Amino acid sequence: MTMEPVVLINLLKVDPGKQAALIALLKRNIETVVSTLDGWRASRLIAARDGSGVVIYSEWDTPAAVEAMRADARMRAYFPQILELATFDSTLGATVFSDAR
């Protein structure tokens, strides 16, 4: 039996005209740091069509894995770069309903 993942949602409000740079930075971070961390399962970047923001949807094994990611020195090195482009809010949750076609 597979445990349901912990879902981490980050909502980033990007400065005008900087969405593409933010996406490039986040993609590089996922490919070089996040994907190497214990407990990481998946990440998706969702761009607002109007260029105003990006949502990071990621799945982790446990809340402790999320905390370890946040404390990782390589990850922390990305935070100032992200904050130069956007503000963000974060929430940890669980999938309670899913439907698809």
C-alpha positions as a printed Julia matrix, in Angstrom:
101×3 Matrix{Float64}:
   0.0    0.0     0.0
   1.34   3.44   -1.0
   0.95   6.35    1.38
  -0.76   9.45    0.04
   1.74  12.24   -0.5
   1.93  15.44    1.46
   1.11  18.3    -0.92
   3.04  21.56   -0.77
   1.52  24.52   -2.6
   3.54  27.69   -3.11
   1.72  30.71   -4.54
   4.14  33.2    -6.06
   3.09  36.69   -7.13
   5.6   37.82   -9.71
   6.72  41.33  -10.57
   5.43  42.5   -13.97
   7.45  41.13  -16.87
   9.46  38.71  -14.72
   7.37  35.54  -14.94
   9.62  33.85  -17.53
  12.74  34.53  -15.42
  11.0   33.16  -12.33
   9.91  30.01  -14.15
  13.45  29.44  -15.44
  14.84  29.85  -11.9
  12.24  27.51  -10.38
  12.76  24.89  -13.07
  16.53  24.96  -12.52
  15.97  24.63   -8.75
  13.68  21.63   -9.19
  16.05  19.91  -11.62
  19.25  20.48   -9.63
  18.16  20.54   -5.98
  14.58  19.56   -5.19
  14.56  16.4    -7.3
  17.65  15.13   -5.43
  16.13  15.43   -1.96
  14.84  12.49    0.07
  11.08  12.32    0.2
  10.44  14.32   -2.99
   7.93  12.73   -5.37
   6.9   15.3    -7.99
   6.68  18.99   -8.83
   4.6   21.01  -11.27
   4.88  24.67  -12.2
   1.64  26.36  -13.19
   1.92  29.81  -14.8
  -0.85  32.39  -14.65
  -1.87  33.24  -18.21
  -1.78  36.95  -17.4
   1.86  36.74  -16.21
   1.03  37.68  -12.63
   2.09  34.54  -10.84
   3.26  30.96  -10.63
   1.98  28.09   -8.55
   4.38  25.37   -7.46
   2.56  22.11   -6.74
   4.82  19.47   -5.21
   4.34  16.12   -3.55
   6.46  14.81   -0.67
   6.51  11.64    1.41
   6.11  13.38    4.79
   5.94  16.81    6.42
   9.45  16.11    7.75
  10.7   15.79    4.16
   9.28  19.26    3.42
  11.0   20.71    6.47
  14.29  19.05    5.47
  13.95  20.59    2.0
  13.37  24.04    3.49
  16.46  23.65    5.69
  18.75  22.34    2.93
  21.58  24.81    2.28
  21.28  24.44   -1.51
  17.58  25.21   -1.31
  18.07  28.16    1.01
  20.52  29.64   -1.51
  17.63  29.94   -3.99
  15.3   31.84   -1.64
  16.92  35.32   -2.08
  16.92  34.86   -5.87
  13.23  33.96   -5.82
  12.39  36.92   -3.57
  14.09  39.28   -6.06
  11.39  38.3    -8.58
   8.31  37.49   -6.52
   6.58  37.24   -3.18
   5.24  33.91   -2.05
   2.96  32.14    0.35
   3.13  28.46    1.2
   0.69  25.88    2.53
   1.01  22.19    3.34
  -1.95  19.91    2.81
  -3.33  16.62    1.57
  -5.41  15.71   -1.44
  -8.99  15.26   -0.29
 -10.63  14.89   -3.7
  -9.43  14.3    -7.23
 -11.34  13.73  -10.45
 -10.15  13.39  -14.01
 -11.34  12.53  -17.47
